[in-house]
Amino acid sequence: MTDIDVTEYSDVWVFVEQHEGHAERVAWELLAEGRRLADAKDEKLVALVFGEDCRAVAEEAVARGADRVLWADDPVFEPYRADPYGEQFRALVADRKPDIVLIGGTHTGRDFAGRVAVPVHAGLTADCTELDVDDEGLLLARRPTFGGDAMATIKCVNHRPQMATVRAGVFDPAPTDPEREGEIEPVEVVVDESMTKSRVLERVVGDVTDITDADIVVAGGAGTDGDFGPIQELADALGGEVAATRAAVDEGWVEPSRQVGQTGKTVRPTLYIAAGISGAIQHLEGMNGSEVVVAINTDPNAPIFDHADYGIVGDLFEVLPELTAMVRGDQEVIV
Ligand SMILES: Cc1cc2nc3c(=O)[nH]c(=O)nc-3n(C[C@H](O)[C@H](O)[C@H](O)COP(=O)(O)OP(=O)(O)OC[C@H]3O[C@@H](n4cnc5c(N)ncnc54)[C@H](O)[C@@H]3O)c2cc1C
């Protein structure tokens, strides 16, 4: 490993993940955070957009805060495969020398980030939930560790770029300002079909719901005793998604992709309904960014009530069907 001159590296890069012209929300969350870090370091915020016919995404990246977009437009990038993405990204990093690189901790981001970090000897912190820079401008990448019992702050002093994959749903997305101006730079595409080892033969999309995108979440805990029927019915009536505590997931009542909390997902819905959930700190960590929280619990002293905007002391098996009937309009609301 050769020593590098860290002063040759500058600017904050954000990977804007998109598929067939649709950007992932986490990309806009990272642009907001990247803008803050770039301003603190007095450096440029650069967005990377790879895809086919995706100029609109590049333009949106400018509107959401990027000073420049490095835009690689080629059919080789659609659908996503790790080898063309990794090699194109690696070549840009080697050529342009960014100081900080932020990538969404999605399946895609996690899949190719290592292909960039390893060959350029970069430091890569995975699954960060907080970001900052210290007085010297070093990235402070924070993430849960020891199974969520502690937070670790990781600095990369001697190597560049300082790379992080970041959990979706932790930050607010950058707002759009159509008046903002920035440069969209088409970059040389250094990969082609003959260089890639993988071919996509068929795409099979399973029932994988991303609760981090949901505007309404109805969550159940151990108080459901395994019966998520009333939770599902209220979620359906509201057009929301079902979520759960770790206790419910550990029991096998709900699939792990729906777990909210420190070792699950972070959600920031407009409405979060917590039924039969005590309000453990590890659960609160995943939902305390919700706009309105409604808690239903038989125990009036349950900690969840301290974090709820509305609390109903009662049995979820009685309360939830009544709420569902009200939402469906089957039952009159008497205030
Ligand atoms: C390192 C670590 C990481 C963790 N990560 C997570 C995480 O990511 N997410 C997470 O959720 N937890 C996590 N946990 C677990 C967490 O500490 C709690 O154990 C868990 O959240 C409790 O789940 P619960 O609220 O469903 O169950 P309980 O704490 O058992 O609460 C059940 C609640 O239901 C109420 N109730 C019972 N019957 C009814 C009824 N009929 N109607 C209404 N209310 C009823 C009870 O009064 C009680 O308040 C983690 C723990 C550790 C140590």
PDBQT file of the ligand as one rigid body, heavy atoms in Angstrom, charges set to zero:
ROOT
HETATM    1  C1  LIG A 401     -29.157  -4.503  20.827  1.00  0.00    +0.000 C 
HETATM    2  C2  LIG A 401     -30.640  -4.482  20.705  1.00  0.00    +0.000 A 
HETATM    3  C3  LIG A 401     -31.228  -4.071  19.527  1.00  0.00    +0.000 A 
HETATM    4  C4  LIG A 401     -32.627  -4.023  19.428  1.00  0.00    +0.000 A 
HETATM    5  N1  LIG A 401     -33.203  -3.585  18.248  1.00  0.00    +0.000 NA
HETATM    6  C5  LIG A 401     -34.539  -3.483  18.195  1.00  0.00    +0.000 A 
HETATM    7  C6  LIG A 401     -35.178  -2.984  17.025  1.00  0.00    +0.000 A 
HETATM    8  O1  LIG A 401     -34.551  -2.675  16.011  1.00  0.00    +0.000 OA
HETATM    9  N2  LIG A 401     -36.524  -2.849  17.033  1.00  0.00    +0.000 N 
HETATM   10  C7  LIG A 401     -37.302  -3.193  18.115  1.00  0.00    +0.000 A 
HETATM   11  O2  LIG A 401     -38.519  -3.053  18.050  1.00  0.00    +0.000 OA
HETATM   12  N3  LIG A 401     -36.699  -3.691  19.212  1.00  0.00    +0.000 NA
HETATM   13  C8  LIG A 401     -35.368  -3.862  19.278  1.00  0.00    +0.000 A 
HETATM   14  N4  LIG A 401     -34.812  -4.400  20.380  1.00  0.00    +0.000 N 
HETATM   15  C9  LIG A 401     -35.696  -5.002  21.406  1.00  0.00    +0.000 C 
HETATM   16  C10 LIG A 401     -36.293  -3.992  22.357  1.00  0.00    +0.000 C 
HETATM   17  O3  LIG A 401     -35.396  -3.751  23.434  1.00  0.00    +0.000 OA
HETATM   18  C11 LIG A 401     -37.629  -4.483  22.933  1.00  0.00    +0.000 C 
HETATM   19  O4  LIG A 401     -37.409  -5.746  23.546  1.00  0.00    +0.000 OA
HETATM   20  C12 LIG A 401     -38.730  -4.643  21.885  1.00  0.00    +0.000 C 
HETATM   21  O5  LIG A 401     -38.848  -3.486  21.125  1.00  0.00    +0.000 OA
HETATM   22  C13 LIG A 401     -40.043  -4.916  22.599  1.00  0.00    +0.000 C 
HETATM   23  O6  LIG A 401     -41.022  -5.175  21.657  1.00  0.00    +0.000 OA
HETATM   24  P1  LIG A 401     -42.547  -4.984  22.001  1.00  0.00    +0.000 P 
HETATM   25  O7  LIG A 401     -42.808  -3.560  22.367  1.00  0.00    +0.000 OA
HETATM   26  O8  LIG A 401     -43.292  -5.581  20.865  1.00  0.00    +0.000 OA
HETATM   27  O9  LIG A 401     -42.770  -5.980  23.233  1.00  0.00    +0.000 OA
HETATM   28  P2  LIG A 401     -42.994  -5.687  24.790  1.00  0.00    +0.000 P 
HETATM   29  O10 LIG A 401     -41.912  -4.833  25.339  1.00  0.00    +0.000 OA
HETATM   30  O11 LIG A 401     -43.208  -7.024  25.411  1.00  0.00    +0.000 OA
HETATM   31  O12 LIG A 401     -44.320  -4.842  24.838  1.00  0.00    +0.000 OA
HETATM   32  C14 LIG A 401     -45.579  -5.344  24.539  1.00  0.00    +0.000 C 
HETATM   33  C15 LIG A 401     -46.586  -4.270  24.905  1.00  0.00    +0.000 C 
HETATM   34  O13 LIG A 401     -47.885  -4.676  24.488  1.00  0.00    +0.000 OA
HETATM   35  C16 LIG A 401     -48.826  -4.259  25.472  1.00  0.00    +0.000 C 
HETATM   36  N5  LIG A 401     -50.022  -5.111  25.307  1.00  0.00    +0.000 N 
HETATM   37  C17 LIG A 401     -50.144  -6.405  25.650  1.00  0.00    +0.000 A 
HETATM   38  N6  LIG A 401     -51.356  -6.865  25.229  1.00  0.00    +0.000 NA
HETATM   39  C18 LIG A 401     -51.999  -5.826  24.642  1.00  0.00    +0.000 A 
HETATM   40  C19 LIG A 401     -53.262  -5.668  24.006  1.00  0.00    +0.000 A 
HETATM   41  N7  LIG A 401     -54.126  -6.698  23.881  1.00  0.00    +0.000 N 
HETATM   42  N8  LIG A 401     -53.583  -4.450  23.502  1.00  0.00    +0.000 NA
HETATM   43  C20 LIG A 401     -52.727  -3.405  23.596  1.00  0.00    +0.000 A 
HETATM   44  N9  LIG A 401     -51.508  -3.504  24.181  1.00  0.00    +0.000 NA
HETATM   45  C21 LIG A 401     -51.134  -4.700  24.679  1.00  0.00    +0.000 A 
HETATM   46  C22 LIG A 401     -48.124  -4.404  26.787  1.00  0.00    +0.000 C 
HETATM   47  O14 LIG A 401     -48.673  -3.561  27.774  1.00  0.00    +0.000 OA
HETATM   48  C23 LIG A 401     -46.679  -3.986  26.396  1.00  0.00    +0.000 C 
HETATM   49  O15 LIG A 401     -46.471  -2.601  26.635  1.00  0.00    +0.000 OA
HETATM   50  C24 LIG A 401     -33.426  -4.444  20.513  1.00  0.00    +0.000 A 
HETATM   51  C25 LIG A 401     -32.819  -4.861  21.698  1.00  0.00    +0.000 A 
HETATM   52  C26 LIG A 401     -31.448  -4.884  21.795  1.00  0.00    +0.000 A 
HETATM   53  C27 LIG A 401     -30.812  -5.324  23.087  1.00  0.00    +0.000 C 
ENDROOT
TORSDOF 0
